[in-house]
Amino acid sequence: AELALALADNRPLPEITNVFSPTLVRRHSVSTPSLEASHHATSD
């Protein structure tokens, strides 16, 4: 969630964030499992 907020903050215009809302959500969805996989690998 913090990452998504940081990305949104990086966006210069809030309108762009609104338009790319689905893209950000998709990215977050893809990033979440990737990060979790890394955590699992490290935990293992």
GIJO-V680640 format. One line per field, one symbol per residue. psi: psi as a letter, one per 30 degrees, with the letter a starting at -180 (. if undefined). A space follows every 50 residues. Layout:
psi: ???
This chain:
psi: eeeeeeeeefkekeeeeeegeeeeeeeeeeeeeeeeeeeeeee.
